[in-house]
Amino acid sequence: MASLRVLPSIDECLRAASLMPTLAGLRHSYLKLMVQRALTGVRKALIADEKGVDANRAAIVDAVAREVERSVAADEPALRPVVNATGVVLHTNLGRAILAESAIEAVEEAARSAVNLEYDLESGSRGDRDALVEDEICALTGAEAATVVNNNAAAVVLALNSLADGREVVVSRGEMIEIGGSFRLPDVMAKSGARLREVATTNRTHSRDYADAIGADTALLMKVHPSNYRVVGFTSDVTLKDLVEIGRERGIEVMEDLGSGALIDLGQFGLPREPIVSERVATGAGIVTFSGDKLLGGPQAGVIVGKRALIDRIKRNPLKRALRCDKLTLAALSATLRLYLRSADLASELPTLRFLGRSIGEIRSLAPRVRDILAERLGPEFKIEIVEASSAVGSGALPEQELPTVAVAVTHRAKSPNSIAAMFRRARIIGRIADDAFQLDLRTVENPAVFAVSFITD
Ligand SMILES: *Cc1c(COP(=O)(O)O)cnc(C)c1O
């Protein structure tokens, strides 16, 4: 490893950068930020001992100044488009659902203009922002009432805090989940103020486990969709319907965290059934929560549907004010829900459903063109093959479901799949490593031209 002692100070680099004619006149705070970033990059490269890093103080100062010049000229926003060739349709780290065109237009309009966010256009008085989407959500789910917050985690916290603060919520050990991104049910429950009452065992839960746990302090019985894991083998489970029946006998409401929350039957796309919100509501559950940006295919949001009296309590909670959605989210959600209600061809208008429903033949038809583009861009040193593979829904929906797909595999005699992945990342293309190759899954790629970029193959 080259010695980090050769690293120049920020001030040294800043002086050098500010002498460059192309950087003259920039705000000091901006220039300093860019210098810090460039220096961090050089430090990382030194630690990794990458070739091309000249471990000489003057050369580093010069390299930093040139990197600052490049990044200032590029002026890239922090959040930038990438190509999702991972095969994961709802990739949380890549922003989950791609919005429908009509939702994108609605967001743009709401961003550009004043809107009737909380303004009743008929009476001229203050309105309720939930009213923008509530009727549509109820029409699509059969619920009496609905409210919307920033994400499903917020929906769960808000519902629990509104309905069970300081009291007990009964949950099966088989549903004590942690999903990615630090959503752990026991922690979420603790923060909500509700007390977790764990019952049953990891693999087997019976009706009497819930019934025996109900006492004077019980506020809710809760079911949680296990999302990205499955209990298999010697198992038993209490259905939501049966749980609602137990609750009814004892006068206790049932809440379900449904996670992904499909609004329609995915069977029409050849996918196994994921629970549909309307069916869950129809069981008589008091509250069902789900995400806006998973199978629904809309913006990040948490939807809470259920009985009016319970939703009213949730809306009156001061936490609702802290967790409410902004106009852009509501614009996108409203437009997405309108598609569900009005579109004659939802499966092609909503990108999430379009990607999930794509036939293997359609995906395969893109592959030769992608292969040719990459062959031309990467040169003969790289081997590029079309392979059969499998993609995933993502975000905890249908975790065991493998969707047959076609990928383009890129390998090189001397470069590891990891280093090929890094090369593609520099071109903002995110793929995956499988079968000892870097693969580009074409399920979520619609235009092969996205691969017509310049690669730095060093
Ligand atoms: C995804 C998921 C959440 C979290 O939803 P976000 O919208 O990401 O906040 C909570 N519970 C379950 C069961 C989930 O699948």
The ligand as a Gaussian input file, in Angstrom:
#p B3LYP/6-31G(d) Opt

LIG

0 1
 C      -41.817000      -3.779000       2.662000
 C      -42.471000      -4.061000       3.950000
 C      -42.527000      -3.091000       4.953000
 C      -41.905000      -1.739000       4.799000
 O      -42.534000      -1.006000       3.798000
 P      -41.867000       0.337000       3.242000
 O      -42.885000       0.864000       2.297000
 O      -40.582000      -0.051000       2.639000
 O      -41.675000       1.228000       4.427000
 C      -43.161000      -3.408000       6.131000
 N      -43.713000      -4.617000       6.305000
 C      -43.674000      -5.577000       5.373000
 C      -44.312000      -6.892000       5.651000
 C      -43.050000      -5.341000       4.145000
 O      -42.996000      -6.288000       3.207000

